[in-house]
């Protein structure tokens, strides 16, 4: 199993363990992020990467 797949499974498992309202909130936010990325193609993906890196720095 790749490191990326292991990370994805860990995140999905963490989300699955959330209370239903929190799980629905995460799923809604993820859907909205996917819409923004799709609407802006490469720019959306780069913006997502930028925000992710900024959040890691704040972390």
CHARMM-style PDB file with segment names, atoms N, HN, CA, C and O in Angstrom:
ATOM      1  N   UNK     1       0.851  -1.171   0.000  1.00  0.00      PROA
ATOM      2  CA  UNK     1       0.000   0.000   0.000  1.00  0.00      PROA
ATOM      3  C   UNK     1       0.896   1.234   0.000  1.00  0.00      PROA
ATOM      4  O   UNK     1       1.883   1.310   0.731  1.00  0.00      PROA
ATOM      5  N   UNK     2       0.525   2.194  -0.839  1.00  0.00      PROA
ATOM      6  HN  UNK     2      -0.277   2.132  -1.433  1.00  0.00      PROA
ATOM      7  CA  UNK     2       1.326   3.417  -0.902  1.00  0.00      PROA
ATOM      8  C   UNK     2       1.053   4.290   0.321  1.00  0.00      PROA
ATOM      9  O   UNK     2       0.042   4.137   1.007  1.00  0.00      PROA
ATOM     10  N   UNK     3       1.975   5.201   0.569  1.00  0.00      PROA
ATOM     11  HN  UNK     3       2.796   5.326   0.012  1.00  0.00      PROA
ATOM     12  CA  UNK     3       1.802   6.141   1.676  1.00  0.00      PROA
ATOM     13  C   UNK     3       0.560   7.006   1.454  1.00  0.00      PROA
ATOM     14  O   UNK     3      -0.162   7.325   2.398  1.00  0.00      PROA
ATOM     15  N   UNK     4       0.322   7.379   0.200  1.00  0.00      PROA
ATOM     16  HN  UNK     4       0.909   7.120  -0.567  1.00  0.00      PROA
ATOM     17  CA  UNK     4      -0.838   8.212  -0.120  1.00  0.00      PROA
ATOM     18  C   UNK     4      -2.141   7.485   0.181  1.00  0.00      PROA
ATOM     19  O   UNK     4      -3.073   8.068   0.735  1.00  0.00      PROA
ATOM     20  N   UNK     5      -2.202   6.195  -0.191  1.00  0.00      PROA
ATOM     21  HN  UNK     5      -1.445   5.722  -0.641  1.00  0.00      PROA
ATOM     22  CA  UNK     5      -3.412   5.412   0.065  1.00  0.00      PROA
ATOM     23  C   UNK     5      -3.618   5.228   1.570  1.00  0.00      PROA
ATOM     24  O   UNK     5      -4.746   5.306   2.055  1.00  0.00      PROA
ATOM     25  N   UNK     6      -2.545   4.988   2.299  1.00  0.00      PROA
ATOM     26  HN  UNK     6      -1.628   4.924   1.905  1.00  0.00      PROA
ATOM     27  CA  UNK     6      -2.639   4.829   3.751  1.00  0.00      PROA
ATOM     28  C   UNK     6      -3.150   6.114   4.397  1.00  0.00      PROA
ATOM     29  O   UNK     6      -3.980   6.069   5.306  1.00  0.00      PROA
ATOM     30  N   UNK     7      -2.657   7.251   3.929  1.00  0.00      PROA
ATOM     31  HN  UNK     7      -1.984   7.287   3.191  1.00  0.00      PROA
ATOM     32  CA  UNK     7      -3.115   8.540   4.460  1.00  0.00      PROA
ATOM     33  C   UNK     7      -4.590   8.742   4.171  1.00  0.00      PROA
ATOM     34  O   UNK     7      -5.347   9.162   5.046  1.00  0.00      PROA
ATOM     35  N   UNK     8      -5.007   8.440   2.932  1.00  0.00      PROA
ATOM     36  HN  UNK     8      -4.392   8.099   2.221  1.00  0.00      PROA
ATOM     37  CA  UNK     8      -6.416   8.589   2.563  1.00  0.00      PROA
ATOM     38  C   UNK     8      -7.296   7.701   3.435  1.00  0.00      PROA
ATOM     39  O   UNK     8      -8.337   8.150   3.916  1.00  0.00      PROA
ATOM     40  N   UNK     9      -6.898   6.454   3.645  1.00  0.00      PROA
ATOM     41  HN  UNK     9      -6.053   6.090   3.254  1.00  0.00      PROA
ATOM     42  CA  UNK     9      -7.690   5.547   4.472  1.00  0.00      PROA
ATOM     43  C   UNK     9      -7.761   6.024   5.924  1.00  0.00      PROA
ATOM     44  O   UNK     9      -8.801   5.897   6.571  1.00  0.00      PROA
ATOM     45  N   UNK    10      -6.664   6.568   6.430  1.00  0.00      PROA
ATOM     46  HN  UNK    10      -5.819   6.671   5.904  1.00  0.00      PROA
ATOM     47  CA  UNK    10      -6.650   7.097   7.789  1.00  0.00      PROA
ATOM     48  C   UNK    10      -7.624   8.266   7.924  1.00  0.00      PROA
ATOM     49  O   UNK    10      -8.382   8.343   8.891  1.00  0.00      PROA
ATOM     50  N   UNK    11      -7.599   9.169   6.956  1.00  0.00      PROA
ATOM     51  HN  UNK    11      -6.983   9.107   6.171  1.00  0.00      PROA
ATOM     52  CA  UNK    11      -8.498  10.327   6.990  1.00  0.00      PROA
ATOM     53  C   UNK    11      -9.953   9.878   6.870  1.00  0.00      PROA
ATOM     54  O   UNK    11     -10.814  10.350   7.612  1.00  0.00      PROA
ATOM     55  N   UNK    12     -10.225   8.967   5.936  1.00  0.00      PROA
ATOM     56  HN  UNK    12      -9.525   8.583   5.333  1.00  0.00      PROA
ATOM     57  CA  UNK    12     -11.595   8.463   5.777  1.00  0.00      PROA
ATOM     58  C   UNK    12     -12.081   7.772   7.045  1.00  0.00      PROA
ATOM     59  O   UNK    12     -13.245   7.913   7.421  1.00  0.00      PROA
ATOM     60  N   UNK    13     -11.205   7.032   7.702  1.00  0.00      PROA
ATOM     61  HN  UNK    13     -10.259   6.918   7.397  1.00  0.00      PROA
ATOM     62  CA  UNK    13     -11.572   6.374   8.951  1.00  0.00      PROA
ATOM     63  C   UNK    13     -11.871   7.365  10.053  1.00  0.00      PROA
ATOM     64  O   UNK    13     -12.809   7.178  10.827  1.00  0.00      PROA
ATOM     65  N   UNK    14     -11.074   8.426  10.128  1.00  0.00      PROA
ATOM     66  HN  UNK    14     -10.311   8.578   9.499  1.00  0.00      PROA
ATOM     67  CA  UNK    14     -11.311   9.465  11.125  1.00  0.00      PROA
ATOM     68  C   UNK    14     -12.656  10.134  10.892  1.00  0.00      PROA
ATOM     69  O   UNK    14     -13.403  10.390  11.836  1.00  0.00      PROA
ATOM     70  N   UNK    15     -12.962  10.416   9.634  1.00  0.00      PROA
ATOM     71  HN  UNK    15     -12.355  10.209   8.867  1.00  0.00      PROA
ATOM     72  CA  UNK    15     -14.246  11.037   9.291  1.00  0.00      PROA
ATOM     73  C   UNK    15     -15.395  10.091   9.614  1.00  0.00      PROA
ATOM     74  O   UNK    15     -16.426  10.523  10.130  1.00  0.00      PROA
ATOM     75  N   UNK    16     -15.227   8.805   9.314  1.00  0.00      PROA
ATOM     76  HN  UNK    16     -14.390   8.455   8.895  1.00  0.00      PROA
ATOM     77  CA  UNK    16     -16.273   7.818   9.580  1.00  0.00      PROA
ATOM     78  C   UNK    16     -16.587   7.714  11.071  1.00  0.00      PROA
ATOM     79  O   UNK    16     -17.709   7.375  11.446  1.00  0.00      PROA
ATOM     80  N   UNK    17     -15.606   8.004  11.919  1.00  0.00      PROA
ATOM     81  HN  UNK    17     -14.695   8.280  11.615  1.00  0.00      PROA
ATOM     82  CA  UNK    17     -15.805   7.927  13.367  1.00  0.00      PROA
ATOM     83  C   UNK    17     -16.479   9.169  13.956  1.00  0.00      PROA
ATOM     84  O   UNK    17     -16.836   9.176  15.134  1.00  0.00      PROA
ATOM     85  N   UNK    18     -16.655  10.206  13.156  1.00  0.00      PROA
ATOM     86  HN  UNK    18     -16.365  10.201  12.199  1.00  0.00      PROA
ATOM     87  CA  UNK    18     -17.292  11.432  13.641  1.00  0.00      PROA
ATOM     88  C   UNK    18     -18.791  11.212  13.853  1.00  0.00      PROA
ATOM     89  O   UNK    18     -19.381  10.312  13.255  1.00  0.00      PROA
ATOM     90  N   UNK    19     -19.400  12.032  14.701  1.00  0.00      PROA
ATOM     91  HN  UNK    19     -18.921  12.763  15.187  1.00  0.00      PROA
ATOM     92  CA  UNK    19     -20.856  12.001  14.809  1.00  0.00      PROA
ATOM     93  C   UNK    19     -21.477  12.343  13.447  1.00  0.00      PROA
ATOM     94  O   UNK    19     -20.862  13.052  12.650  1.00  0.00      PROA
ATOM     95  N   UNK    20     -22.678  11.850  13.180  1.00  0.00      PROA
ATOM     96  HN  UNK    20     -23.178  11.275  13.827  1.00  0.00      PROA
ATOM     97  CA  UNK    20     -23.289  12.059  11.860  1.00  0.00      PROA
ATOM     98  C   UNK    20     -23.322  13.519  11.399  1.00  0.00      PROA
ATOM     99  O   UNK    20     -23.046  13.787  10.229  1.00  0.00      PROA
ATOM    100  N   UNK    21     -23.641  14.443  12.253  1.00  0.00      PROA
ATOM    101  HN  UNK    21     -23.865  14.226  13.203  1.00  0.00      PROA
ATOM    102  CA  UNK    21     -23.724  15.856  11.851  1.00  0.00      PROA
ATOM    103  C   UNK    21     -22.355  16.373  11.421  1.00  0.00      PROA
ATOM    104  O   UNK    21     -22.249  17.113  10.442  1.00  0.00      PROA
ATOM    105  N   UNK    22     -21.315  15.988  12.142  1.00  0.00      PROA
ATOM    106  HN  UNK    22     -21.401  15.387  12.936  1.00  0.00      PROA
ATOM    107  CA  UNK    22     -19.963  16.406  11.776  1.00  0.00      PROA
ATOM    108  C   UNK    22     -19.529  15.744  10.473  1.00  0.00      PROA
ATOM    109  O   UNK    22     -18.917  16.386   9.619  1.00  0.00      PROA
ATOM    110  N   UNK    23     -19.844  14.463  10.322  1.00  0.00      PROA
ATOM    111  HN  UNK    23     -20.340  13.941  11.016  1.00  0.00      PROA
ATOM    112  CA  UNK    23     -19.495  13.746   9.095  1.00  0.00      PROA
ATOM    113  C   UNK    23     -20.165  14.402   7.887  1.00  0.00      PROA
ATOM    114  O   UNK    23     -19.531  14.583   6.847  1.00  0.00      PROA
ATOM    115  N   UNK    24     -21.447  14.759   8.021  1.00  0.00      PROA
ATOM    116  HN  UNK    24     -21.963  14.612   8.866  1.00  0.00      PROA
ATOM    117  CA  UNK    24     -22.162  15.433   6.938  1.00  0.00      PROA
ATOM    118  C   UNK    24     -21.538  16.785   6.631  1.00  0.00      PROA
ATOM    119  O   UNK    24     -21.452  17.178   5.468  1.00  0.00      PROA
ATOM    120  N   UNK    25     -21.100  17.501   7.666  1.00  0.00      PROA
ATOM    121  HN  UNK    25     -21.170  17.181   8.611  1.00  0.00      PROA
ATOM    122  CA  UNK    25     -20.454  18.792   7.460  1.00  0.00      PROA
ATOM    123  C   UNK    25     -19.154  18.658   6.690  1.00  0.00      PROA
ATOM    124  O   UNK    25     -18.868  19.463   5.803  1.00  0.00      PROA
ATOM    125  N   UNK    26     -18.367  17.647   7.021  1.00  0.00      PROA
ATOM    126  HN  UNK    26     -18.599  16.993   7.741  1.00  0.00      PROA
ATOM    127  CA  UNK    26     -17.103  17.401   6.312  1.00  0.00      PROA
ATOM    128  C   UNK    26     -17.390  17.030   4.861  1.00  0.00      PROA
ATOM    129  O   UNK    26     -16.732  17.531   3.949  1.00  0.00      PROA
ATOM    130  N   UNK    27     -18.369  16.156   4.644  1.00  0.00      PROA
ATOM    131  HN  UNK    27     -18.904  15.749   5.384  1.00  0.00      PROA
ATOM    132  CA  UNK    27     -18.709  15.736   3.281  1.00  0.00      PROA
ATOM    133  C   UNK    27     -19.200  16.917   2.440  1.00  0.00      PROA
ATOM    134  O   UNK    27     -18.864  17.014   1.260  1.00  0.00      PROA
ATOM    135  N   UNK    28     -19.990  17.812   3.034  1.00  0.00      PROA
ATOM    136  HN  UNK    28     -20.263  17.734   3.993  1.00  0.00      PROA
ATOM    137  CA  UNK    28     -20.472  18.993   2.323  1.00  0.00      PROA
ATOM    138  C   UNK    28     -19.312  19.924   1.966  1.00  0.00      PROA
ATOM    139  O   UNK    28     -19.227  20.422   0.843  1.00  0.00      PROA
ATOM    140  N   UNK    29     -18.424  20.153   2.928  1.00  0.00      PROA
ATOM    141  HN  UNK    29     -18.492  19.749   3.841  1.00  0.00      PROA
ATOM    142  CA  UNK    29     -17.265  21.015   2.666  1.00  0.00      PROA
ATOM    143  C   UNK    29     -16.381  20.413   1.576  1.00  0.00      PROA
ATOM    144  O   UNK    29     -15.891  21.137   0.709  1.00  0.00      PROA
ATOM    145  N   UNK    30     -16.175  19.102   1.612  1.00  0.00      PROA
ATOM    146  HN  UNK    30     -16.573  18.514   2.316  1.00  0.00      PROA
ATOM    147  CA  UNK    30     -15.354  18.442   0.591  1.00  0.00      PROA
ATOM    148  C   UNK    30     -16.000  18.574  -0.786  1.00  0.00      PROA
ATOM    149  O   UNK    30     -15.306  18.793  -1.779  1.00  0.00      PROA
ATOM    150  N   UNK    31     -17.314  18.443  -0.849  1.00  0.00      PROA
ATOM    151  HN  UNK    31     -17.877  18.265  -0.042  1.00  0.00      PROA
ATOM    152  CA  UNK    31     -18.018  18.585  -2.126  1.00  0.00      PROA
ATOM    153  C   UNK    31     -17.852  19.999  -2.672  1.00  0.00      PROA
ATOM    154  O   UNK    31     -17.640  20.186  -3.870  1.00  0.00      PROA
ATOM    155  N   UNK    32     -17.950  20.990  -1.794  1.00  0.00      PROA
ATOM    156  HN  UNK    32     -18.122  20.838  -0.820  1.00  0.00      PROA
ATOM    157  CA  UNK    32     -17.790  22.382  -2.227  1.00  0.00      PROA
ATOM    158  C   UNK    32     -16.360  22.644  -2.714  1.00  0.00      PROA
ATOM    159  O   UNK    32     -16.160  23.337  -3.712  1.00  0.00      PROA
ATOM    160  N   UNK    33     -15.373  22.093  -2.010  1.00  0.00      PROA
ATOM    161  HN  UNK    33     -15.535  21.531  -1.200  1.00  0.00      PROA
ATOM    162  CA  UNK    33     -13.986  22.245  -2.457  1.00  0.00      PROA
ATOM    163  C   UNK    33     -13.789  21.614  -3.831  1.00  0.00      PROA
ATOM    164  O   UNK    33     -13.127  22.188  -4.696  1.00  0.00      PROA
ATOM    165  N   UNK    34     -14.366  20.436  -4.028  1.00  0.00      PROA
ATOM    166  HN  UNK    34     -14.904  19.969  -3.326  1.00  0.00      PROA
ATOM    167  CA  UNK    34     -14.249  19.777  -5.333  1.00  0.00      PROA
ATOM    168  C   UNK    34     -14.892  20.619  -6.428  1.00  0.00      PROA
ATOM    169  O   UNK    34     -14.374  20.683  -7.543  1.00  0.00      PROA
ATOM    170  N   UNK    35     -16.025  21.271  -6.118  1.00  0.00      PROA
ATOM    171  HN  UNK    35     -16.445  21.219  -5.212  1.00  0.00      PROA
ATOM    172  CA  UNK    35     -16.689  22.136  -7.102  1.00  0.00      PROA
ATOM    173  C   UNK    35     -15.809  23.317  -7.482  1.00  0.00      PROA
ATOM    174  O   UNK    35     -15.694  23.653  -8.661  1.00  0.00      PROA
ATOM    175  N   UNK    36     -15.190  23.945  -6.499  1.00  0.00      PROA
ATOM    176  HN  UNK    36     -15.283  23.673  -5.542  1.00  0.00      PROA
ATOM    177  CA  UNK    36     -14.316  25.090  -6.767  1.00  0.00      PROA
ATOM    178  C   UNK    36     -13.123  24.649  -7.617  1.00  0.00      PROA
ATOM    179  O   UNK    36     -12.755  25.321  -8.580  1.00  0.00      PROA
ATOM    180  N   UNK    37     -12.530  23.526  -7.254  1.00  0.00      PROA
ATOM    181  HN  UNK    37     -12.828  22.980  -6.472  1.00  0.00      PROA
ATOM    182  CA  UNK    37     -11.382  23.025  -8.016  1.00  0.00      PROA
ATOM    183  C   UNK    37     -11.797  22.730  -9.447  1.00  0.00      PROA
ATOM    184  O   UNK    37     -11.090  23.097 -10.386  1.00  0.00      PROA
ATOM    185  N   UNK    38     -12.937  22.071  -9.624  1.00  0.00      PROA
ATOM    186  HN  UNK    38     -13.512  21.773  -8.862  1.00  0.00      PROA
ATOM    187  CA  UNK    38     -13.410  21.729 -10.971  1.00  0.00      PROA
ATOM    188  C   UNK    38     -13.743  22.978 -11.785  1.00  0.00      PROA
ATOM    189  O   UNK    38     -13.477  23.025 -12.986  1.00  0.00      PROA
ATOM    190  N   UNK    39     -14.321  23.986 -11.138  1.00  0.00      PROA
ATOM    191  HN  UNK    39     -14.536  23.947 -10.162  1.00  0.00      PROA
ATOM    192  CA  UNK    39     -14.728  25.206 -11.839  1.00  0.00      PROA
ATOM    193  C   UNK    39     -13.529  26.018 -12.323  1.00  0.00      PROA
ATOM    194  O   UNK    39     -13.623  26.760 -13.300  1.00  0.00      PROA
ATOM    195  N   UNK    40     -12.403  25.870 -11.629  1.00  0.00      PROA
ATOM    196  HN  UNK    40     -12.327  25.267 -10.835  1.00  0.00      PROA
ATOM    197  CA  UNK    40     -11.225  26.677 -11.956  1.00  0.00      PROA
ATOM    198  C   UNK    40     -10.070  25.853 -12.515  1.00  0.00      PROA
ATOM    199  O   UNK    40      -8.972  26.373 -12.713  1.00  0.00      PROA
ATOM    200  N   UNK    41     -10.315  24.578 -12.766  1.00  0.00      PROA
ATOM    201  HN  UNK    41     -11.207  24.156 -12.605  1.00  0.00      PROA
ATOM    202  CA  UNK    41      -9.317  23.689 -13.368  1.00  0.00      PROA
ATOM    203  C   UNK    41      -7.969  23.786 -12.665  1.00  0.00      PROA
ATOM    204  O   UNK    41      -7.896  23.672 -11.441  1.00  0.00      PROA
ATOM    205  N   UNK    42      -6.911  23.992 -13.426  1.00  0.00      PROA
ATOM    206  HN  UNK    42      -6.970  24.085 -14.420  1.00  0.00      PROA
ATOM    207  CA  UNK    42      -5.566  24.024 -12.844  1.00  0.00      PROA
ATOM    208  C   UNK    42      -5.417  25.143 -11.814  1.00  0.00      PROA
ATOM    209  O   UNK    42      -4.705  24.985 -10.822  1.00  0.00      PROA
ATOM    210  N   UNK    43      -6.087  26.268 -12.047  1.00  0.00      PROA
ATOM    211  HN  UNK    43      -6.666  26.396 -12.852  1.00  0.00      PROA
ATOM    212  CA  UNK    43      -6.001  27.368 -11.082  1.00  0.00      PROA
ATOM    213  C   UNK    43      -6.633  26.954  -9.753  1.00  0.00      PROA
ATOM    214  O   UNK    43      -6.117  27.278  -8.683  1.00  0.00      PROA
ATOM    215  N   UNK    44      -7.740  26.244  -9.830  1.00  0.00      PROA
ATOM    216  HN  UNK    44      -8.159  25.981 -10.699  1.00  0.00      PROA
ATOM    217  CA  UNK    44      -8.391  25.770  -8.605  1.00  0.00      PROA
ATOM    218  C   UNK    44      -7.522  24.796  -7.837  1.00  0.00      PROA
ATOM    219  O   UNK    44      -7.455  24.845  -6.609  1.00  0.00      PROA
ATOM    220  N   UNK    45      -6.861  23.914  -8.559  1.00  0.00      PROA
ATOM    221  HN  UNK    45      -6.916  23.875  -9.557  1.00  0.00      PROA
ATOM    222  CA  UNK    45      -5.986  22.942  -7.910  1.00  0.00      PROA
ATOM    223  C   UNK    45      -4.780  23.625  -7.275  1.00  0.00      PROA
ATOM    224  O   UNK    45      -4.378  23.272  -6.167  1.00  0.00      PROA
ATOM    225  N   UNK    46      -4.205  24.595  -7.967  1.00  0.00      PROA
ATOM    226  HN  UNK    46      -4.532  24.882  -8.868  1.00  0.00      PROA
ATOM    227  CA  UNK    46      -3.073  25.334  -7.399  1.00  0.00      PROA
ATOM    228  C   UNK    46      -3.504  26.150  -6.182  1.00  0.00      PROA
ATOM    229  O   UNK    46      -2.767  26.239  -5.200  1.00  0.00      PROA
ATOM    230  N   UNK    47      -4.687  26.741  -6.244  1.00  0.00      PROA
ATOM    231  HN  UNK    47      -5.286  26.669  -7.042  1.00  0.00      PROA
ATOM    232  CA  UNK    47      -5.201  27.506  -5.107  1.00  0.00      PROA
ATOM    233  C   UNK    47      -5.415  26.585  -3.906  1.00  0.00      PROA
ATOM    234  O   UNK    47      -5.108  26.955  -2.773  1.00  0.00      PROA
ATOM    235  N   UNK    48      -5.942  25.389  -4.157  1.00  0.00      PROA
ATOM    236  HN  UNK    48      -6.191  25.088  -5.077  1.00  0.00      PROA
ATOM    237  CA  UNK    48      -6.140  24.407  -3.088  1.00  0.00      PROA
ATOM    238  C   UNK    48      -4.798  24.037  -2.458  1.00  0.00      PROA
ATOM    239  O   UNK    48      -4.682  23.971  -1.235  1.00  0.00      PROA
ATOM    240  N   UNK    49      -3.791  23.797  -3.290  1.00  0.00      PROA
ATOM    241  HN  UNK    49      -3.885  23.850  -4.284  1.00  0.00      PROA
ATOM    242  CA  UNK    49      -2.457  23.467  -2.784  1.00  0.00      PROA
ATOM    243  C   UNK    49      -1.881  24.630  -1.972  1.00  0.00      PROA
ATOM    244  O   UNK    49      -1.262  24.426  -0.928  1.00  0.00      PROA
ATOM    245  N   UNK    50      -2.094  25.841  -2.463  1.00  0.00      PROA
ATOM    246  HN  UNK    50      -2.597  26.006  -3.311  1.00  0.00      PROA
ATOM    247  CA  UNK    50      -1.606  27.031  -1.751  1.00  0.00      PROA
ATOM    248  C   UNK    50      -2.232  27.135  -0.364  1.00  0.00      PROA
ATOM    249  O   UNK    50      -1.527  27.323   0.627  1.00  0.00      PROA
ATOM    250  N   UNK    51      -3.532  27.015  -0.295  1.00  0.00      PROA
ATOM    251  HN  UNK    51      -4.105  26.862  -1.100  1.00  0.00      PROA
ATOM    252  CA  UNK    51      -4.234  27.127   0.989  1.00  0.00      PROA
ATOM    253  C   UNK    51      -3.808  25.989   1.924  1.00  0.00      PROA
ATOM    254  O   UNK    51      -3.618  26.206   3.121  1.00  0.00      PROA
ATOM    255  N   UNK    52      -3.659  24.772   1.376  1.00  0.00      PROA
ATOM    256  HN  UNK    52      -3.814  24.596   0.404  1.00  0.00      PROA
ATOM    257  CA  UNK    52      -3.195  23.656   2.197  1.00  0.00      PROA
ATOM    258  C   UNK    52      -1.817  23.912   2.787  1.00  0.00      PROA
ATOM    259  O   UNK    52      -1.581  23.635   3.963  1.00  0.00      PROA
ATOM    260  N   UNK    53      -0.914  24.438   1.980  1.00  0.00      PROA
ATOM    261  HN  UNK    53      -1.106  24.664   1.025  1.00  0.00      PROA
ATOM    262  CA  UNK    53       0.432  24.752   2.466  1.00  0.00      PROA
ATOM    263  C   UNK    53       0.391  25.865   3.511  1.00  0.00      PROA
ATOM    264  O   UNK    53       1.123  25.822   4.500  1.00  0.00      PROA
ATOM    265  N   UNK    54      -0.463  26.857   3.290  1.00  0.00      PROA
ATOM    266  HN  UNK    54      -1.057  26.892   2.487  1.00  0.00      PROA
ATOM    267  CA  UNK    54      -0.589  27.934   4.289  1.00  0.00      PROA
ATOM    268  C   UNK    54      -1.106  27.395   5.614  1.00  0.00      PROA
ATOM    269  O   UNK    54      -0.638  27.800   6.678  1.00  0.00      PROA
ATOM    270  N   UNK    55      -2.071  26.484   5.552  1.00  0.00      PROA
ATOM    271  HN  UNK    55      -2.451  26.155   4.688  1.00  0.00      PROA
ATOM    272  CA  UNK    55      -2.614  25.905   6.783  1.00  0.00      PROA
ATOM    273  C   UNK    55      -1.575  25.062   7.495  1.00  0.00      PROA
ATOM    274  O   UNK    55      -1.533  25.045   8.725  1.00  0.00      PROA
ATOM    275  N   UNK    56      -0.730  24.360   6.741  1.00  0.00      PROA
ATOM    276  HN  UNK    56      -0.764  24.374   5.741  1.00  0.00      PROA
ATOM    277  CA  UNK    56       0.338  23.585   7.368  1.00  0.00      PROA
ATOM    278  C   UNK    56       1.309  24.498   8.104  1.00  0.00      PROA
ATOM    279  O   UNK    56       1.796  24.153   9.181  1.00  0.00      PROA
ATOM    280  N   UNK    57       1.589  25.652   7.528  1.00  0.00      PROA
ATOM    281  HN  UNK    57       1.194  25.931   6.653  1.00  0.00      PROA
ATOM    282  CA  UNK    57       2.509  26.595   8.169  1.00  0.00      PROA
ATOM    283  C   UNK    57       1.921  27.136   9.466  1.00  0.00      PROA
ATOM    284  O   UNK    57       2.646  27.383  10.429  1.00  0.00      PROA
ATOM    285  N   UNK    58       0.595  27.319   9.486  1.00  0.00      PROA
ATOM    286  HN  UNK    58       0.006  27.118   8.703  1.00  0.00      PROA
ATOM    287  CA  UNK    58      -0.063  27.815  10.696  1.00  0.00      PROA
ATOM    288  C   UNK    58      -0.120  26.737  11.771  1.00  0.00      PROA
ATOM    289  O   UNK    58      -0.139  27.026  12.967  1.00  0.00      PROA
ATOM    290  N   UNK    59      -0.147  25.479  11.313  1.00  0.00      PROA
ATOM    291  HN  UNK    59      -0.132  25.244  10.341  1.00  0.00      PROA
ATOM    292  CA  UNK    59      -0.360  24.310  12.093  1.00  0.00      PROA
ATOM    293  C   UNK    59       0.196  24.130  13.407  1.00  0.00      PROA
ATOM    294  OT1 UNK    59      -0.024  23.093  14.034  1.00  0.00      PROA
TER     295      UNK     59
END
